[in-house]
Amino acid sequence: MTEQILLAIGQIFGVFFVGWLVRRLGYVDERDINRWSHVVVDFLFPLLIFHSIIKGFEPDRLPDLWPLPFIGLGIIILGALCGVVLRRAVRSDDPNVIKTFHHFCAVNNYGYLPIIIVQSFWGTEGVAKLFFLNLGSNLGYWTIGVGLLGAVDIRKSLRHVLTPNLVALGLALFLCLTGLSRWVPEILLRVSGAAGAAAVPSILVLIGASLYPIPELRDKRDLMYLSFVRLILLPFATVFLLMVLPIHPEVRSISIIVAIMPVSVSSTILTRRYGGSPDFAAKAAVVTTLLSLATLPAALLILQELTPFLVAK
């Protein structure tokens, strides 16, 4: 179990380094990252979601799995509520930095990093459940997450909820729940599976490229405080609640993995559109992602020793 956890974490950061090196050597620039991010998010990820749900979602287990999207939304709500108090300890008097800190209390990297870990333990079935959880996470991201940055047009931000990912998820769930999934052509499953398989490594390479160059860390105290809050304090509170909730062990396991993730890297772009501090967001993404190289395996190993929360495939 220990080796499996460390290999999954090492795989994530190894691919990060590939992206960082590609950017360092000048193979891609900022425009390439932006263009390919749209390709991955708008095309490859929807295909991965569609394929994973069709192949891995089990409609007869819906009575056990229904809490997943509510937990995804609940993690964001809990972080936002805690952030009301936690933001008072931010040393910076820049209101944009404070808003960004509060945003990161609510929103972590629920979408990309957990996929490799979940897939290593539960395969396609686990990834399908993770995407089901992300149904609630996406709703919270585009409402609470955007609102905390000071966006005044929440109605406009709500339109972002209807993404290609959500369309793919909704269509796949509809086909599974109605029994029509068995009529999906095999060639479509093969195409979506082949193209979707490129989604995770591609986005990890792009995230790694976006982390170059490492920004100058002038706000060290606030960055360390955010790292403590996002990687230790909030995960501890969330995991405690997940342990006492009467939910299926596999639902608990996937939710815990999401709860211990670092801040959302995509929020570095969100702050440019809706408010906050893009500079602080970029620094937070770099620092918490690098620190999670230590905190993620440590948290998983400690939890595994305390209770067998990782359910076998």
N, C-alpha and C positions, 0 to 999 in steps of 0.2 A: 504493500500500500504506500509506504513512504517513497519508494523509488518511483512509483506511478505518479504521485503528486509532484515530485521534483522534476521528473521528465516533462510533465505537462507545462509547468511553470517555465522550465528552461527552454522549451520549444517556443513559447510565446515571446520571450525576451530575445531568443536567438533570431527569430524572424524580425523583431524590432530592429536589431542590430544590422541585419541585411538592408533594411530600408534606410537606416541612418547612414550606412556606408555608401549606398547608392546616391543619396543626396550629397554626401561629403565629397564624392568623386565627380560630381557634376553631371550625372546621367539624367537627373530630373531637376526641375525647378518648381517654384511655388505654383505656377500655372499648370504644370503637369499634375501636381498633387490634386489641385482643385478639379481638373477635368476628370482624372481617373477616379477620384472619390465619387463623383456623380455616376460614373459608369458602374462602379461596384455597388453603390447604395441603391441606385434606381433599376439596375438590371440583374447583377449577379446575386445580390442578397435576396430579392424576391424569388428567384429561381431556387435558391437554397432553401428558403422557407417553404415554398410549395412542395418541393421534393421531400423535405424532412417530415412535414405534416402528413402528406399522403402515405409515405412509407412507414412512419413511426408512431403517429397518433392512434390511440386506442379508444374509440368512442365508448366502448362498454365500461371504460374506467373513468368516465366523466364524473360519477359521484365522488370519486377520490380526488380528481384533479381540478375540480371547479374552483378551489380557493386560489389557484396560481395567479390569475390576473389581478385578483383583489390584493394579494400579497405584493405583487409588483407595484401597484399603486400605493399600497400602504407603506412600503419602505420609503417612498418619496414623501408621503405626508408626514411620517414620523420624523424624517430628517428636517423637513421644513419647519415643523413645530419646535424641535430642539434648537434649530438655528435662530429662532427668535431670541433665545437667551444667550446662546453661544456667540452670536455675532457681537455682543457687547464687549467681549474681551479682545476684539481685534484692535491692534495698536494703531493702525493707519486711520487717519481722519478723512481719507478720500472716500466719498460716498459710493463711488463706483467699485472700489475694492471691497467695501463692506457688502454691497449687493452681490458681488461675485462670490464672496465667501459664503453668504447665505444660500445662494444658488447651489454651490457645491455641497453644502450640508444636505440638500435635498436630492441632488442628482449625482449618481456615480456611473461608472462604466458598465452598465447593465447589459449592453448589447453585443460587444465584440469579444472582450477578454474571456468571459465565462464560457464561450462556445467550446474552446479547446479542452478546458477542464471537464466540462459536462460530457463532451463527446468521448473523452478518454475513459470515463466511468460507465456511461450508459449508452454510448453509441447514438445512432439516429433517433432512437426512442427518447433519449434524454434531451437531445437538441430540439425535438418537436415540443417537448414540455417546456423547455426554456423559452421558445418563441411564444408559447401560450401565455407564460408569465409576462413576457414583454408587451403583451396586449395592454395590460394595465400600466406598465412602465412608460410606454409611449404616450399614453393619455396624460400621465402625470408630468412627463417631460415638457410637452407642448402647452400645458396649462399652468401648473404650479411653477415649473422650472423657468418658463418664459416670464411669468408674472413676477417672480422674485428679482428678475433683472430690471424691472421697471417698465416693461412693455405696456403701453396704454391701450393698444388695439389687440386685446385678447381674442376677439372674434377672428381677426386675421390670422393669429397664431394657431387657432383651432383648425384652420384649413390645412395646416401642415400635418395634422393627425391622419388625414386621408392620404397616406403615402403609398407608393407601389408595394412596400413591405406589408402594410395593413391590408391592401387589396388582395395580395397573394395569400396572406394568412386567412382572411375571411373566406376566400374562394375555396381554399384547401379544407378548412374546417367544415364548410357547407357540404362539400363533396363527401367528407368522411362521415359526418353526422347523418346524412341522408342515404348512405350506402352507395352513392354513385362513384365513389373513388375506384371501385373495381373496374369501372368502364373507362378509366383514363388510359389512353393509348400508351403502350410500352415505349414507343419512340419518344413520346413527350417526357416520360419519366427518365429515360436515358439522357436526353438533352438537358433537362433541368438538373439532373444529378451531376452531369459532367461540368456544366457551366457553373452550377452552384458550388461545386467543390473548390473552385478558384476564389470564392468570395472571401473566406476567412484569411488565407495567406495573403491575398491582395490587400485587404484593408489593414492587416498588421504591418505589411511593408510600407504602406502609405502613412500609417501612424508613426512608424519609426522615422520615415523621411521628414515628417512634420516636426519631429522633435529636434531637428538640426536647423540652425546651431542652438546649442543649449544657452538659453537666455541668462544674462547676468542676474544673479540672485541678490538683489538689494533688500527685498522685504523678507529677510531670513526668519525673523521672529514670527511673522504672520504665516509664512509658508510652513514652518515647523508646527505651529498651532493647528493650522488646517490639516496637516498630515496626521497629527495626533487625533483630531476629531474624526476625520474621514476614514482612517485606517484602523483605529483602535476603539475610540469612544462610541461612535455610532454603530459600528459592527457589533460591539459587545452588547449594547442595548437591544439591537435588532435580533441578534442570535438568542438572547435570553427570552424574548417574547416568542420567537419561533419554537423554542424548546418547550414552552408551556402550552402552546396552542394545540388543540386536539385535531391535528392534521396528519395525513398519511406521511410515513417516514421519507418516502421519495420526494414528495412535495417539499418537505422540510429541508432535505439535503440540497436540492436545487436552489431553493430560496436562500439558504445560508451562503452558498457559493456566490450568488449575486450580491448579497449584503456586504461581503468583505472586499469588494472591488475598489480600486482607486477612483479618482474623480473622472468625469466624462471628458475624454479628449475632444469630442465634437463640440463641446461647449466653448472652445477657443474660437470657433466660428460663430456660435450663437451670440456671444457677447458683442461681436461686431454688428450684428443685425438688430438686437433688442436692448442693448445697454449693458452696463457693467464695464469691467476693465479687461480688455483682450490681453494686455501685457501680464497682469496678475494671473489670468486664466491659463496662459501659455506656461508660465513658471510653475503653477500648481500642477498642471498636467505632467510636466517633466519630473518634478520632485516626487509627487505621490506615485507615479508609475514606476520610477526607479526604486523607491522605498518598498513598493509592493513586491519587488523581487525577493525581499526578506520576509515581509509580513504575511503574504499569501501562503507560502508553504508552512510557515510557523503556525498560523491560525488553523490551517487544515489539519496539521499533525497534532496540535493540542486538542482540538475538538475530537479527532479520531481516538485519542487516548482516553478522553473523558467519557465519550459515548460513541457507539458505532453509528454515527449519523450518515456515513456514506453507504448507501444501499447498493449492493452488488447488482450488476447487470442482470 
